[in-house]
Amino acid sequence: MSGAAGFAVLLAAALALEVAGRRGTGPATVADAVGAAMRTTPGRVAVLLAWVWLGVHVLAR
């Protein structure tokens, strides 16, 4: 499987989970999960590190 196909599969899975969460039949939405993580110091560090990783690997190119 190529890299682009792998990202497409991950994106489709993430979108399916988000839709299920918004309908109330699945896990929490992304906003709910990030909001819960931001209530604790380790969660804030994890969110910060995720943004740094995203910025270095995706947005800086």
Wavefront OBJ file of the C-alpha trace (Angstrom):
o trace
v 0.000 0.000 0.000
v 1.433 3.380 -0.913
v 1.809 6.215 1.584
v -1.012 8.235 0.036
v -3.387 5.279 0.142
v -2.542 4.691 3.795
v -3.295 8.322 4.646
v -6.562 8.094 2.723
v -7.592 5.034 4.739
v -6.706 6.781 8.019
v -8.614 9.908 6.980
v -11.686 7.884 6.036
v -11.582 6.039 9.374
v -11.218 9.306 11.298
v -14.144 10.849 9.445
v -16.301 7.777 10.070
v -15.523 7.902 13.802
v -16.288 11.639 13.921
v -19.638 11.162 12.194
v -20.510 8.292 14.552
v -19.567 10.441 17.542
v -21.727 13.325 16.371
v -24.701 10.972 15.920
v -24.230 9.705 19.469
v -23.559 6.117 18.434
v -19.785 6.147 18.617
v -16.882 7.463 20.647
v -16.367 11.104 21.609
v -15.857 13.682 18.888
v -12.433 15.214 18.302
v -13.545 18.441 20.009
v -14.725 16.520 23.085
v -11.491 14.527 23.269
v -9.236 17.581 22.918
v -11.375 19.488 25.419
v -10.991 16.667 27.945
v -7.236 16.499 27.335
v -6.842 20.249 27.861
v -8.196 19.966 31.428
v -4.984 18.334 32.690
v -1.340 19.342 32.439
v -0.188 16.070 30.812
v -3.058 16.413 28.335
v -1.984 19.941 27.456
v 1.578 18.720 26.890
v 0.282 15.928 24.627
v -1.815 18.392 22.590
v 1.173 20.749 22.294
v 3.452 17.919 21.141
v 0.854 16.792 18.595
v 0.697 20.316 17.153
v 4.510 20.549 17.057
v 4.737 17.197 15.269
v 2.049 18.249 12.795
v 3.793 21.558 12.149
v 7.217 20.003 11.623
v 6.118 17.077 9.480
v 3.179 18.426 7.493
v 2.754 22.181 7.617
v 6.415 23.182 7.221
v 6.748 21.578 3.806
l 1 2 3 4 5 6 7 8 9 10 11 12 13 14 15 16 17 18 19 20 21 22 23 24 25 26 27 28 29 30 31 32 33 34 35 36 37 38 39 40 41 42 43 44 45 46 47 48 49 50 51 52 53 54 55 56 57 58 59 60 61
